Amino acid sequence: MNSSSSYKFHLPFSIQSQYGISGLTSPVPIPMSNLHASLGTESHGYAITVTGFPSSDSAFQFLPQAWLGLTAVMLETKAAFSASTLVRPGRPLTVSNPSLLPNFQGPSVLVDEGEPNVVPEDVPLLTVGVGSSTVSVGLSTDTIIAALARGMTDPRASVLFGDARFRTAVDLFAGAAFESSKPARLLTFAMALEVLTPPVDKHSVVQALIDGWLAELTQAKASYPEGSPEADALEALEREVLVRRHASIRWRIRQFVTDALSTIGDPEAANLAKRAVQAYDARSRLVHDGSLLDAVADVAITDLRTVLERLFSVRLA
């Protein structure tokens, strides 16, 4: 490939099947200062395409901005997205087949349809794979473009994308919307809140007691051969004791939601923290009992989604 080529970043994505972006009959520009970006359709759904990168490395580095743009769209429209974050380079090849039309001959790049890729702009593309999408509820193109532009031009994109807790929570939040059953949605939303909530250590007095217990457990384990029932039982107890170093998840969720929303003066901070804990309690009953009343699950799902949207918005504010 020509080393002087400009490069193109291409991120296909889909949204929940009940949503669709209205009036997107041709690519629509996404406002950016130094690059040419657009939103278009593909057979499987949609795609963000950005051109003008001076190198393939700079194109690959655009992933956090594109991801944050989709996150902003999800929070703005409540339409969850699905997109791979594994960006691959196109596979160069030369086609020489007399039975094909001339425009299919010569150097080209092979890419997988539906997968993110970075390719030179001036080389023809060959795609493999076919997808499909079904839409019903229209979303405003202007709203989508504005949200994409906010996320894709946010200078914190790399930091937010690199924040493992935030990124995993967003991925779980988006994934929950694609779950077909209420229990699966509730559990996935609850996992997103768990991931987002940071650990908090208990008081130093408690830590000192735990250190003593761990020392006793270490001494006790030395009395039994590795792999014996006694050693396995003591190792299991050791893991339980280590967990006790942290405050309970219920307390951490209440405190985290209250503190995060209070920083922006949200008048509903205390109420949303209470709803978050109640929703997490519903998750616990579902896990322990294997079932939950539909009405209880509906409330828990709504509350978890509302709380997570508020917490994400705080990070993006």
C-alpha positions as CSV (number, residue, x, y, z in Angstrom):
1,M,0.0,0.0,0.0
2,N,1.1,3.6,-0.6
3,S,2.7,4.8,2.5
4,S,1.5,8.4,1.8
5,S,-2.2,7.4,1.8
6,S,-4.6,9.1,4.1
7,Y,-6.5,6.6,6.3
8,K,-10.2,6.0,7.1
9,F,-11.7,4.8,10.4
10,H,-15.0,2.9,10.0
11,L,-17.1,1.8,13.0
12,P,-20.3,-0.2,12.1
13,F,-22.9,-0.4,14.9
14,S,-26.5,-1.4,15.5
15,I,-29.2,-0.1,17.8
16,Q,-32.1,-1.9,19.5
17,S,-34.4,-3.3,16.8
18,Q,-37.4,-1.2,17.8
19,Y,-35.5,2.0,17.0
20,G,-34.3,3.5,13.7
21,I,-32.7,6.8,12.7
22,S,-35.2,8.7,10.6
23,G,-34.4,10.2,7.2
24,L,-30.8,8.8,6.9
25,T,-31.0,8.2,3.1
26,S,-27.4,9.3,2.6
27,P,-24.4,9.9,4.8
28,V,-24.9,12.9,7.1
29,P,-21.8,15.0,8.2
30,I,-20.8,15.0,11.9
31,P,-19.2,18.3,12.8
32,M,-15.5,18.0,13.7
33,S,-12.7,20.5,13.4
34,N,-9.9,18.6,11.7
35,L,-11.4,15.5,10.3
36,H,-14.3,14.6,8.0
37,A,-16.8,12.4,9.8
38,S,-20.2,11.1,8.8
39,L,-23.0,8.8,9.9
40,G,-24.5,6.5,7.3
41,T,-26.4,3.2,6.9
42,E,-25.2,-0.3,6.1
43,S,-27.0,-3.6,5.5
44,H,-26.6,-4.5,9.2
45,G,-27.5,-1.1,10.6
46,Y,-25.3,2.0,10.7
47,A,-21.7,3.2,10.6
48,I,-19.5,6.1,11.7
49,T,-16.9,6.9,9.0
50,V,-14.1,9.3,9.6
51,T,-11.5,10.2,7.0
52,G,-8.4,12.4,6.8
53,F,-6.1,10.6,9.2
54,P,-2.4,11.0,8.3
55,S,-1.5,7.5,9.5
56,S,-3.1,4.2,10.3
57,D,-2.0,4.6,14.0
58,S,-3.9,7.9,14.3
59,A,-7.0,6.3,12.8
60,F,-6.8,3.4,15.3
61,Q,-6.5,5.9,18.1
62,F,-9.9,7.4,17.2
63,L,-11.8,4.5,18.7
64,P,-12.4,6.2,22.2
65,Q,-14.0,9.2,20.5
66,A,-16.3,7.1,18.4
67,W,-17.3,4.9,21.4
68,L,-18.0,8.0,23.5
69,G,-20.1,9.4,20.7
70,L,-22.3,6.3,20.7
71,T,-22.5,6.4,24.5
72,A,-23.7,10.0,24.2
73,V,-26.4,8.9,21.7
74,M,-27.5,6.1,24.0
75,L,-28.0,8.5,26.9
76,E,-29.7,11.1,24.8
77,T,-32.2,8.8,23.0
78,K,-32.3,5.7,25.3
79,A,-31.5,3.6,22.3
80,A,-28.8,1.1,23.3
81,F,-26.0,0.4,20.8
82,S,-24.0,-2.7,20.0
83,A,-20.6,-2.3,18.4
84,S,-17.3,-4.2,18.5
85,T,-14.3,-2.3,19.9
86,L,-11.8,-4.6,18.2
87,V,-10.6,-2.5,15.2
88,R,-8.8,-4.4,12.5
89,P,-6.7,-3.3,9.6
90,G,-7.9,-4.1,6.1
91,R,-6.2,-7.2,4.5
92,P,-4.4,-6.1,1.3
93,L,-4.8,-8.3,-1.7
94,T,-4.5,-8.2,-5.5
95,V,-7.4,-9.4,-7.6
96,S,-6.6,-10.8,-11.0
97,N,-9.6,-12.6,-12.4
98,P,-10.6,-12.1,-16.1
99,S,-14.2,-13.1,-15.3
100,L,-14.6,-10.1,-13.0
101,L,-15.4,-6.5,-14.1
102,P,-12.4,-4.2,-14.4
103,N,-13.3,-2.2,-11.3
104,F,-12.8,-5.4,-9.2
105,Q,-9.3,-6.0,-10.6
106,G,-5.9,-4.9,-9.1
107,P,-4.9,-3.9,-5.5
108,S,-7.7,-3.8,-3.0
109,V,-8.4,-4.2,0.7
110,L,-10.6,-6.9,2.2
111,V,-12.7,-6.1,5.3
112,D,-15.3,-7.9,7.3
113,E,-18.7,-6.2,7.0
114,G,-20.1,-5.2,10.3
115,E,-16.6,-5.1,12.0
116,P,-14.6,-1.9,12.8
117,N,-11.7,-1.3,10.4
118,V,-9.0,1.1,9.4
119,V,-8.0,1.2,5.7
120,P,-6.3,3.6,3.2
121,E,-8.7,5.9,1.6
122,D,-7.5,5.5,-2.0
123,V,-7.7,1.7,-2.2
124,P,-10.9,-0.1,-3.3
125,L,-12.6,-2.2,-0.7
126,L,-14.0,-5.7,-0.9
127,T,-16.3,-6.8,1.9
128,V,-17.3,-10.2,3.2
129,G,-20.4,-11.0,5.3
130,V,-24.0,-9.8,5.2
131,G,-26.2,-8.4,8.0
132,S,-29.7,-7.1,8.4
133,S,-31.7,-4.8,10.7
134,T,-35.3,-4.1,11.5
135,V,-36.5,-0.7,12.7
136,S,-39.8,0.8,13.8
137,V,-39.4,3.8,16.1
138,G,-37.8,6.8,14.4
139,L,-35.0,8.8,16.1
140,S,-34.2,12.3,14.9
141,T,-31.1,12.5,12.7
142,D,-30.4,15.9,14.1
143,T,-30.5,14.6,17.7
144,I,-28.2,11.7,16.8
145,I,-25.7,13.9,15.0
146,A,-25.6,16.4,17.8
147,A,-24.9,13.6,20.4
148,L,-22.3,12.0,18.2
149,A,-20.5,15.3,17.8
150,R,-20.5,15.9,21.5
151,G,-18.9,12.6,22.3
152,M,-16.5,12.5,19.4
153,T,-15.1,15.9,20.1
154,D,-14.9,15.4,23.9
155,P,-11.2,15.8,25.0
156,R,-11.8,13.3,27.8
157,A,-12.7,10.5,25.4
158,S,-9.5,8.5,25.9
159,V,-9.6,8.9,29.7
160,L,-13.3,7.7,29.8
161,F,-12.6,4.9,27.4
162,G,-9.6,3.8,29.5
163,D,-11.6,3.9,32.7
164,A,-12.3,0.1,33.0
165,R,-15.2,0.6,35.5
166,F,-16.9,3.2,33.4
167,R,-16.4,1.4,30.1
168,T,-17.6,-2.0,31.4
169,A,-20.6,-0.4,33.1
170,V,-21.6,1.3,29.8
171,D,-21.1,-2.0,27.9
172,L,-23.3,-3.9,30.4
173,F,-25.9,-1.1,30.3
174,A,-26.1,-1.3,26.5
175,G,-26.2,-5.1,26.6
176,A,-29.1,-5.1,29.1
177,A,-31.3,-3.5,26.5
178,F,-30.8,-6.4,24.1
179,E,-31.8,-9.0,26.7
180,S,-35.1,-10.6,25.9
181,S,-36.2,-11.6,29.5
182,K,-36.9,-9.3,32.4
183,P,-34.7,-11.3,34.8
184,A,-31.7,-11.1,32.4
185,R,-32.2,-7.3,32.0
186,L,-32.5,-6.8,35.7
187,L,-29.4,-8.8,36.5
188,T,-27.4,-7.1,33.8
189,F,-28.4,-3.6,34.9
190,A,-27.5,-4.5,38.5
191,M,-24.1,-5.8,37.3
192,A,-23.5,-2.4,35.6
193,L,-24.2,-0.6,38.9
194,E,-22.0,-3.0,40.8
195,V,-19.1,-2.4,38.4
196,L,-19.5,1.3,38.5
197,T,-19.6,1.5,42.3
198,P,-16.0,1.7,43.7
199,P,-14.9,-0.5,46.6
200,V,-14.7,1.2,50.0
201,D,-12.5,-0.3,52.8
202,K,-13.9,-0.7,56.3
203,H,-12.4,1.1,59.3
204,S,-8.8,0.5,60.2
205,V,-9.9,-1.3,63.4
206,V,-11.7,-3.8,61.3
207,Q,-8.7,-4.1,59.0
208,A,-6.5,-5.0,61.9
209,L,-8.9,-7.7,63.1
210,I,-9.0,-9.2,59.6
211,D,-5.2,-9.2,59.4
212,G,-5.2,-11.3,62.6
213,W,-7.7,-13.7,61.2
214,L,-5.8,-14.1,58.0
215,A,-2.6,-14.8,59.9
216,E,-4.5,-17.6,61.9
217,L,-5.9,-19.0,58.7
218,T,-2.4,-19.1,57.0
219,Q,-1.1,-21.0,60.1
220,A,-4.0,-23.4,60.0
221,K,-3.7,-24.1,56.3
222,A,-0.1,-25.1,56.8
223,S,-1.3,-28.1,58.9
224,Y,-3.0,-29.8,56.0
225,P,-1.8,-31.0,52.6
226,E,-2.7,-28.9,49.6
227,G,-5.9,-30.1,47.9
228,S,-7.3,-31.8,51.1
229,P,-10.9,-31.1,52.1
230,E,-9.5,-29.3,55.2
231,A,-7.2,-27.0,53.2
232,D,-10.0,-26.3,50.6
233,A,-12.4,-25.3,53.4
234,L,-9.8,-23.0,55.0
235,E,-9.0,-21.4,51.6
236,A,-12.7,-20.8,51.0
237,L,-13.0,-19.2,54.5
238,E,-10.0,-17.0,53.7
239,R,-11.7,-15.7,50.5
240,E,-14.8,-14.8,52.6
241,V,-12.7,-13.0,55.2
242,L,-10.9,-11.0,52.4
243,V,-14.3,-9.9,51.1
244,R,-15.1,-8.5,54.5
245,R,-12.4,-5.9,54.1
246,H,-14.8,-3.8,52.0
247,A,-18.1,-2.2,53.0
248,S,-21.2,-4.0,51.9
249,I,-22.3,-3.5,48.3
250,R,-25.7,-2.1,49.5
251,W,-24.0,0.6,51.6
252,R,-21.5,1.4,48.8
253,I,-24.3,1.8,46.2
254,R,-26.3,4.1,48.5
255,Q,-23.2,6.2,49.3
256,F,-21.9,6.3,45.7
257,V,-25.2,7.3,44.2
258,T,-25.8,10.0,46.8
259,D,-22.3,11.4,46.6
260,A,-22.2,11.4,42.7
261,L,-25.5,13.1,42.2
262,S,-25.1,15.5,45.1
263,T,-22.0,16.9,43.4
264,I,-24.2,18.3,40.6
265,G,-26.9,19.4,43.1
266,D,-29.4,16.8,41.9
267,P,-32.4,17.3,44.2
268,E,-33.3,13.6,43.7
269,A,-30.0,12.3,44.9
270,A,-31.2,10.8,48.2
271,N,-34.4,9.4,46.6
272,L,-32.5,7.8,43.7
273,A,-30.0,6.3,46.1
274,K,-32.8,4.7,48.0
275,R,-34.4,3.4,44.8
276,A,-31.0,2.0,43.7
277,V,-30.6,0.0,46.9
278,Q,-34.2,-1.3,46.6
279,A,-33.6,-2.4,43.0
280,Y,-30.4,-4.1,44.1
281,D,-32.3,-5.9,46.9
282,A,-34.8,-7.1,44.2
283,R,-31.7,-8.4,42.2
284,S,-30.6,-10.3,45.4
285,R,-34.1,-11.9,45.8
286,L,-34.0,-12.9,42.1
287,V,-30.6,-14.6,42.5
288,H,-31.5,-16.4,45.7
289,D,-35.1,-17.4,44.8
290,G,-34.7,-17.8,41.1
291,S,-37.8,-15.7,40.4
292,L,-39.4,-12.4,41.0
293,L,-42.8,-10.9,40.6
294,D,-43.2,-9.1,37.2
295,A,-44.3,-5.9,38.9
296,V,-41.3,-5.9,41.2
297,A,-38.9,-6.6,38.3
298,D,-40.4,-3.8,36.2
299,V,-39.9,-1.3,39.0
300,A,-36.3,-2.5,39.6
301,I,-35.4,-2.4,35.9
302,T,-36.8,1.1,35.6
303,D,-35.0,2.4,38.7
304,L,-31.7,0.8,37.8
305,R,-31.8,2.2,34.3
306,T,-32.7,5.7,35.6
307,V,-29.9,5.7,38.2
308,L,-27.3,4.5,35.7
309,E,-28.3,7.1,33.1
310,R,-27.9,9.8,35.8
311,L,-24.5,8.5,36.9
312,F,-23.3,8.3,33.3
313,S,-24.5,11.8,32.6
314,V,-22.5,13.0,35.6
315,R,-19.3,11.6,34.1
316,L,-20.1,13.2,30.7
317,A,-21.1,16.5,32.1
